[in-house]
């Protein structure tokens, strides 16, 4: 599964599983910014990187908008 985020009209998709707790990141999306907070771990939806340690992160997938649909290339 992926977490899909719309940031200023651009769509981003990352792996939906938190590295720390294994929970779904998509449920934690903050409307105020582009970070997904889960138990104090934050992930940047544009890169998949963990904010507190950029060496850690979740997979980030390319997206493409076609008409009214968003396609995610999970490879």
ROROFI-645849 format. One line per 5 residues: number of its first residue (from 1); their letters; for each residue x, y, z of C-alpha. Coordinates in steps of 0.1 Angstrom, whole numbers, plus 5000, padded with zeros to 4 digits. Layout:
# ROROFI-645849
NUM	a	X Y Z; ...
***
This chain:
# ROROFI-645849
1	xxxxx	5000 5000 5000; 5010 5036 4995; 5002 5069 5012; 4992 5095 4986; 4995 5132 4994
6	xxxxx	4985 5163 4975; 5010 5191 4983; 5000 5223 4966; 4985 5205 4937; 5014 5181 4932
11	xxxxx	5009 5144 4941; 5034 5123 4960; 5033 5087 4969; 5054 5069 4996; 5054 5035 5012
16	xxxxx	5025 5035 5038; 5044 5016 5065; 5062 5035 5093; 5097 5023 5099; 5094 5029 5136
21	xxxxx	5059 5015 5145; 5048 4997 5114; 5016 5017 5114; 5000 5033 5083; 5016 5067 5075
26	xxxxx	4986 5079 5054; 4964 5081 5085; 4988 5106 5100; 4990 5132 5072; 4991 5167 5085
31	xxxxx	4972 5193 5065; 4995 5220 5077; 5027 5207 5061; 5041 5179 5040; 5052 5157 5069
36	xxxxx	5036 5126 5083; 5040 5125 5120; 5037 5091 5137; 5049 5087 5173; 5073 5117 5168
41	xxxxx	5088 5102 5137; 5081 5125 5107; 5085 5116 5070; 5086 5141 5042; 5061 5130 5016
46	xxxxx	5080 5146 4988; 5111 5124 4994; 5101 5096 5018; 5130 5106 5041; 5127 5107 5079
51	xxxxx	5130 5143 5090; 5150 5135 5121; 5175 5113 5102; 5176 5117 5064; 5196 5085 5061
56	xxxxx	5164 5066 5069; 5132 5067 5050; 5105 5049 5032; 5102 5043 4994; 5090 5072 4974
61	xxxxx	5072 5064 4941; 5067 5084 4909; 5032 5097 4903; 5014 5109 4871; 4981 5127 4868
66	xxxxx	4960 5116 4838; 4927 5135 4836; 4910 5130 4870; 4931 5100 4880; 4965 5097 4898
71	xxxxx	4987 5068 4888; 5015 5056 4910; 5045 5036 4896; 5054 5011 4924; 5079 4994 4900
***
